Amino acid sequence: MVMMIIKNLAVAVAGLIGLGIIAIGVRFLLAPPAAAAGYGVAITEEIGEAGAYLSAKGVRDTVSGLVVFLLIAIAGHRVLGWWMLVMKILCPPRTTAPEFVRRA
């Protein structure tokens, strides 16, 4: 009984994390300068070269969040847990912005 509650709580937290990642990705797609500023990278209204980076980040984050829900629905909580562990190991806690974004 307790293990079932813990498993359901873990899946719910993973779902909230997935929603948060999707929200970040959608923000980068809809309002790139504001999202970049919130991320800690100053971008002027004229995005220029940084637009491709910000769009790619938005798509990457949105898809990553959707994968969480895909794994919850299809693969189950164990595969979800392993996937989240691997993503935490492989993805740095703060992605470094490319040089052209830092110059903006």
C-alpha positions in Angstrom: 0.0 0.0 0.0 2.7 2.5 1.0 4.8 1.6 -2.1 1.8 2.2 -4.3 1.4 5.6 -2.8 5.1 6.4 -3.3 5.0 5.2 -6.9 1.9 7.3 -7.7 3.5 10.4 -6.0 6.7 9.9 -8.0 4.7 9.7 -11.2 2.7 12.8 -10.3 5.9 14.7 -9.5 7.4 13.5 -12.8 4.2 14.8 -14.6 4.6 18.2 -12.9 8.2 18.3 -14.0 7.1 17.4 -17.6 4.5 20.2 -17.5 7.2 22.7 -16.4 9.6 21.6 -19.1 6.8 22.0 -21.7 6.0 25.5 -20.4 9.6 26.5 -20.7 9.8 25.2 -24.2 6.6 26.9 -25.3 7.7 30.2 -23.8 11.0 30.0 -25.8 8.9 29.4 -29.0 6.3 32.2 -28.3 8.4 34.9 -26.6 12.1 34.2 -27.2 13.6 37.5 -25.8 11.6 37.3 -22.6 12.3 33.6 -22.1 16.0 34.1 -22.8 16.1 36.9 -20.2 14.4 34.6 -17.7 17.0 32.0 -18.5 19.8 34.4 -17.8 20.8 35.3 -21.4 20.2 38.9 -22.5 18.7 39.1 -26.0 17.6 42.3 -27.6 14.3 42.6 -29.5 16.2 42.0 -32.7 17.0 38.4 -32.2 19.1 37.8 -35.3 21.4 34.8 -35.2 20.1 33.8 -31.7 16.7 33.0 -33.1 17.7 29.5 -34.3 19.2 28.7 -31.0 16.2 29.9 -29.1 13.8 28.0 -31.4 15.9 24.8 -31.1 15.8 25.1 -27.3 12.1 25.6 -27.3 11.5 22.6 -29.5 13.9 20.5 -27.4 12.3 21.4 -24.1 8.8 20.9 -25.4 9.6 17.4 -26.8 11.5 16.5 -23.6 8.4 17.3 -21.6 6.2 15.3 -23.9 8.5 12.3 -23.6 7.8 12.3 -19.9 4.1 11.9 -20.6 4.7 9.3 -23.3 6.8 7.2 -20.9 4.1 7.5 -18.2 1.4 6.4 -20.6 3.3 3.6 -22.4 6.4 2.4 -20.6 5.6 2.7 -17.0 7.2 4.2 -13.9 10.4 2.2 -14.0 11.4 3.2 -17.5 10.4 6.8 -16.7 12.7 6.7 -13.6 15.6 5.4 -15.6 15.0 7.9 -18.4 14.9 10.8 -15.9 18.1 9.6 -14.3 19.9 9.3 -17.6 18.7 12.8 -18.7 20.0 14.2 -15.4 23.4 12.6 -15.9 23.7 13.6 -19.6 22.2 17.1 -19.5 24.1 19.7 -17.5 22.1 21.7 -14.9 22.5 24.9 -17.0 23.1 24.7 -20.7 25.8 27.1 -21.8 24.6 29.6 -24.4 26.5 29.7 -27.7 29.0 32.6 -28.2 26.6 34.6 -30.5 23.9 34.6 -27.8 26.4 35.8 -25.1 27.5 38.7 -27.3 24.0 40.0 -27.7 
